[in-house]
Amino acid sequence: MHFPQIKHQAFVLLVLLFALSACNTVNGPSSLGLSLSDEPLVGKFVWHDLITDDTKAAQHFYSGLFGWTFEETTRPGGGPYILAKLNGHYVGGIVHESDPDDKINYSRWLGYLSVANMEKALKTTRSAGGKIAVDARELGSVGQVAAISDPQGAVLGLVRSNHGDPDDSQPAALGHIVWNELLADDDQAAASFYEALAGYKIQTIKRRGGQYIKLNADGRERAGIMQNPIENYPPTWLTYFAVADPVAAAAKVESLGGKVLLPPSAELRESTIAVVEDPSGAVLVLQQWPL
């Protein structure tokens, strides 16, 4: 993993955190169309950013696929930042990063995981063989943010907010993020790492295609881990988006300049999902909703 290319990715969350800290109420609706918890929701993915080398194509794609609208702003320290919005609620952010000249595509969806203690989380990462892509950054009274590569190479952001996290009051809806899933080379080792990182309760279930690991926190299912079924594909955190009809949504992906990697099929979770790429090559999963 080329860490300098994700060096700015930890900073894109600053816009959200500073906006949240400016809200008059900590528990209740904010100006961002979000409601905050009293305390951080450790183990929850609390924000997502699309890292892309073509923000215009991304806006066209996600607007056509999900109906998103966009607001252009500036991230702290300079540089453009785009907030994606749907039905009065912010879904995530978009930040531009040009690919280097090594012919590797760095476009991705990047999730930010809430942790109880940033220093301990980074120490846990190092001890387990992971790497710190961006060390912890203090955000004044707001909290801390960092970015890591886990022991198997999957990249994610870490957040410790002093003002609570976006809570669970907003129900899952079409066009919104509904799940996060790690494709791991060693699912059991990955589960042990994330148990130590975020205090998850590990639940292993059987389903078609083998076992599946759920990461639970405070009685809620927060994320999943599965053994990577794709040969020569690196360990990756996948972001799931709700759609009414995966078949129709997958067809729309190609008309909008994206690519269908795995179309809905009976062998792929009973035709309830499709795995696709947006125009810049960022991978996402289209999940039938409601289940």
C-alpha positions as CSV (number, residue, x, y, z in Angstrom):
1,M,0.0,0.0,0.0
2,H,1.3,3.4,-1.0
3,F,0.6,5.4,2.2
4,P,1.4,8.9,1.0
5,Q,-1.6,8.7,-1.3
6,I,-4.0,8.4,1.7
7,K,-2.2,11.1,3.7
8,H,-4.9,13.6,3.1
9,Q,-7.8,11.2,3.6
10,A,-7.8,11.5,7.4
11,F,-8.4,15.2,7.1
12,V,-11.5,15.0,5.0
13,L,-13.5,14.1,8.1
14,L,-12.5,17.4,9.7
15,V,-15.2,19.2,7.9
16,L,-17.8,17.0,9.4
17,L,-16.4,17.0,12.9
18,F,-15.9,20.8,13.0
19,A,-19.5,21.3,11.8
20,L,-20.8,18.9,14.4
21,S,-18.9,20.6,17.2
22,A,-20.5,23.9,16.2
23,C,-24.0,22.6,16.7
24,N,-25.9,24.1,19.6
25,T,-27.2,20.8,20.8
26,V,-25.2,17.6,21.2
27,N,-28.2,15.3,21.4
28,G,-30.7,16.0,18.7
29,P,-30.9,17.2,15.1
30,S,-27.9,19.2,13.7
31,S,-27.5,21.5,10.8
32,L,-26.0,18.6,8.9
33,G,-29.2,16.6,9.0
34,L,-27.6,14.3,11.6
35,S,-28.4,13.5,15.2
36,L,-25.6,12.9,17.7
37,S,-25.2,10.4,20.5
38,D,-24.4,11.5,24.0
39,E,-21.2,9.4,23.9
40,P,-19.1,8.0,21.0
41,L,-20.6,4.9,19.5
42,V,-17.5,2.7,19.6
43,G,-17.4,0.1,16.9
44,K,-19.7,2.0,14.5
45,F,-18.6,3.3,11.1
46,V,-19.6,6.9,11.6
47,W,-18.6,8.5,8.3
48,H,-17.5,7.6,4.7
49,D,-15.6,9.4,2.1
50,L,-15.2,8.6,-1.6
51,I,-11.6,9.2,-2.7
52,T,-11.6,9.7,-6.4
53,D,-9.5,11.2,-9.2
54,D,-12.7,12.5,-11.0
55,T,-15.2,14.3,-8.8
56,K,-17.3,15.5,-11.7
57,A,-17.8,11.9,-13.0
58,A,-18.5,10.8,-9.4
59,Q,-21.2,13.4,-8.9
60,H,-22.9,12.4,-12.2
61,F,-22.7,8.7,-11.3
62,Y,-24.0,8.9,-7.7
63,S,-26.7,11.4,-8.6
64,G,-28.0,9.1,-11.4
65,L,-27.7,6.0,-9.3
66,F,-29.0,7.2,-5.9
67,G,-30.4,10.6,-6.5
68,W,-27.7,12.4,-4.4
69,T,-27.2,16.1,-4.4
70,F,-24.0,17.8,-3.6
71,E,-22.6,20.8,-1.7
72,E,-19.1,22.1,-2.4
73,T,-17.1,23.3,0.5
74,T,-13.4,23.6,1.6
75,R,-11.7,21.2,4.0
76,P,-9.6,22.7,6.9
77,G,-6.1,23.6,5.6
78,G,-7.5,24.2,2.1
79,G,-8.6,22.0,-0.8
80,P,-12.1,21.3,-2.1
81,Y,-14.4,18.9,-0.3
82,I,-17.9,17.8,-1.5
83,L,-20.7,16.8,0.8
84,A,-23.2,14.3,-0.6
85,K,-26.8,14.7,0.5
86,L,-30.1,12.7,0.1
87,N,-33.5,13.6,1.5
88,G,-32.2,16.2,3.9
89,H,-29.4,14.0,5.3
90,Y,-25.7,13.9,4.6
91,V,-24.5,10.5,3.2
92,G,-20.8,11.1,3.0
93,G,-18.1,13.1,1.4
94,I,-16.1,13.2,-1.8
95,V,-12.5,14.3,-2.0
96,H,-10.2,14.6,-5.0
97,E,-6.9,12.7,-5.1
98,S,-5.0,12.3,-8.3
99,D,-3.5,8.9,-9.0
100,P,0.3,8.9,-9.0
101,D,2.4,7.7,-12.0
102,D,2.7,4.1,-10.8
103,K,-0.4,3.0,-12.7
104,I,-2.2,2.0,-9.5
105,N,-5.7,3.2,-9.0
106,Y,-6.2,4.6,-5.5
107,S,-9.9,5.5,-5.8
108,R,-11.9,3.9,-2.9
109,W,-14.6,4.3,-0.4
110,L,-13.0,5.0,3.0
111,G,-14.9,4.3,6.2
112,Y,-14.2,5.9,9.6
113,L,-14.5,3.7,12.6
114,S,-15.3,5.1,16.1
115,V,-12.8,3.9,18.7
116,A,-12.7,4.3,22.5
117,N,-9.1,5.5,22.8
118,M,-7.0,6.6,19.9
119,E,-3.7,6.0,21.5
120,K,-4.6,2.5,22.5
121,A,-6.1,1.8,19.0
122,L,-2.9,2.8,17.3
123,K,-0.8,0.8,19.7
124,T,-3.0,-2.2,19.1
125,T,-2.6,-1.7,15.3
126,R,1.2,-1.6,15.6
127,S,1.4,-4.5,17.9
128,A,-0.7,-6.7,15.6
129,G,1.5,-5.9,12.6
130,G,-0.6,-3.2,11.0
131,K,0.7,0.2,10.0
132,I,-0.2,3.8,10.8
133,A,-0.9,5.6,7.5
134,V,-1.7,8.9,9.2
135,D,-0.9,9.4,12.9
136,A,-3.5,10.8,15.3
137,R,-4.4,14.4,14.6
138,E,-5.8,16.6,17.4
139,L,-8.9,18.6,16.4
140,G,-8.9,21.0,19.3
141,S,-11.9,20.2,21.5
142,V,-13.5,18.1,18.7
143,G,-11.5,14.9,19.0
144,Q,-9.0,12.9,17.0
145,V,-8.7,11.3,13.6
146,A,-6.2,8.9,12.1
147,A,-5.8,6.4,9.3
148,I,-4.4,2.9,9.4
149,S,-3.7,-0.2,7.4
150,D,-4.8,-3.3,9.3
151,P,-2.5,-6.3,9.6
152,Q,-3.7,-7.7,6.3
153,G,-3.5,-4.4,4.5
154,A,-7.1,-3.2,4.5
155,V,-7.3,0.6,4.9
156,L,-9.7,2.5,7.2
157,G,-10.0,5.7,9.2
158,L,-10.3,5.9,13.0
159,V,-12.2,8.6,14.9
160,R,-12.4,9.5,18.5
161,S,-15.0,12.3,18.9
162,N,-15.5,14.3,22.1
163,H,-19.0,15.3,21.0
164,G,-20.7,11.9,20.3
165,D,-21.1,10.3,16.9
166,P,-23.9,10.3,14.3
167,D,-26.4,8.1,16.1
168,D,-28.8,5.3,15.0
169,S,-32.0,7.3,15.0
170,Q,-32.0,7.7,11.2
171,P,-33.5,4.4,9.7
172,A,-31.7,2.7,6.8
173,A,-33.1,4.0,3.5
174,L,-32.5,3.7,-0.2
175,G,-29.4,5.4,-1.4
176,H,-27.8,5.3,2.1
177,I,-25.0,3.2,3.5
178,V,-26.4,0.1,5.2
179,W,-23.4,-2.1,5.9
180,N,-19.6,-2.4,6.0
181,E,-17.8,-5.7,5.3
182,L,-14.2,-6.7,5.3
183,L,-12.9,-9.1,2.7
184,A,-10.0,-10.8,4.6
185,D,-7.3,-13.2,3.7
186,D,-7.7,-14.7,7.2
187,D,-11.1,-14.0,8.6
188,Q,-10.4,-15.4,12.0
189,A,-7.2,-13.4,12.4
190,A,-9.1,-10.3,11.2
191,A,-11.8,-10.9,13.8
192,S,-9.3,-11.1,16.6
193,F,-7.7,-7.9,15.5
194,Y,-10.9,-5.9,15.3
195,E,-12.1,-7.4,18.6
196,A,-9.0,-5.9,20.2
197,L,-9.2,-2.6,18.2
198,A,-12.9,-1.7,18.9
199,G,-14.0,-4.1,21.6
200,Y,-16.4,-6.0,19.3
201,K,-18.3,-9.1,20.3
202,I,-17.6,-11.7,17.7
203,Q,-20.5,-13.8,16.3
204,T,-19.8,-16.5,13.7
205,I,-22.7,-17.8,11.7
206,K,-23.2,-20.3,8.9
207,R,-24.7,-19.2,5.6
208,R,-24.5,-20.2,2.0
209,G,-20.9,-20.2,0.9
210,G,-19.4,-20.8,4.3
211,Q,-19.1,-19.0,7.6
212,Y,-19.6,-15.3,8.2
213,I,-18.3,-13.2,11.1
214,K,-20.4,-10.4,12.5
215,L,-18.8,-7.6,14.6
216,N,-21.3,-6.5,17.2
217,A,-21.1,-3.6,19.7
218,D,-23.7,-2.5,22.3
219,G,-26.1,-5.1,21.0
220,R,-26.0,-3.9,17.4
221,E,-24.5,-5.5,14.3
222,R,-21.9,-3.0,13.2
223,A,-19.9,-4.8,10.4
224,G,-19.0,-8.1,9.0
225,I,-16.0,-10.1,7.9
226,M,-15.8,-12.8,5.2
227,Q,-13.0,-14.9,3.8
228,N,-11.9,-13.1,0.6
229,P,-13.4,-15.2,-2.3
230,I,-11.7,-13.2,-5.1
231,E,-8.3,-14.5,-6.2
232,N,-5.5,-11.8,-6.3
233,Y,-7.8,-9.2,-4.8
234,P,-6.3,-7.4,-1.7
235,P,-8.1,-7.3,1.7
236,T,-10.6,-4.5,1.5
237,W,-13.4,-2.9,3.4
238,L,-16.5,-2.8,1.2
239,T,-19.3,-0.2,1.6
240,Y,-22.9,-1.4,1.0
241,F,-25.5,1.0,-0.4
242,A,-29.3,0.3,-0.3
243,V,-31.2,-0.2,-3.5
244,A,-34.7,-1.4,-4.3
245,D,-33.7,-3.7,-7.1
246,P,-30.0,-4.8,-7.5
247,V,-30.7,-6.0,-11.1
248,A,-32.1,-2.6,-12.2
249,A,-29.4,-0.7,-10.2
250,A,-26.6,-2.8,-11.8
251,A,-27.9,-2.1,-15.3
252,K,-28.0,1.6,-14.4
253,V,-24.3,1.5,-13.2
254,E,-23.1,0.7,-16.7
255,S,-25.2,3.4,-18.3
256,L,-23.7,5.9,-15.9
257,G,-20.1,5.0,-16.8
258,G,-19.4,2.4,-14.1
259,K,-18.7,-1.3,-14.3
260,V,-20.5,-4.4,-12.9
261,L,-17.9,-6.7,-11.4
262,L,-20.3,-9.3,-10.0
263,P,-24.0,-9.1,-11.2
264,P,-26.8,-10.4,-9.0
265,S,-27.1,-14.1,-9.1
266,A,-28.6,-17.0,-7.1
267,E,-25.0,-18.0,-6.0
268,L,-24.3,-14.4,-4.7
269,R,-26.5,-14.2,-1.6
270,E,-29.7,-15.2,-3.4
271,S,-29.5,-12.3,-6.0
272,T,-29.7,-9.6,-3.2
273,I,-26.4,-7.9,-4.0
274,A,-24.3,-6.7,-6.9
275,V,-20.6,-5.6,-6.7
276,V,-19.8,-2.7,-9.0
277,E,-17.2,0.0,-9.7
278,D,-17.9,3.7,-10.1
279,P,-16.3,5.5,-13.1
280,S,-13.0,6.1,-11.1
281,G,-12.7,2.5,-10.1
282,A,-14.0,2.7,-6.5
283,V,-15.7,-0.5,-5.5
284,L,-19.1,-0.6,-3.8
285,V,-21.9,-3.1,-3.1
286,L,-25.5,-2.6,-4.1
287,Q,-27.7,-4.2,-1.4
288,Q,-31.4,-5.0,-1.9
289,W,-33.4,-3.1,0.7
290,P,-35.3,-3.9,2.7
291,L,-33.8,-7.4,3.1
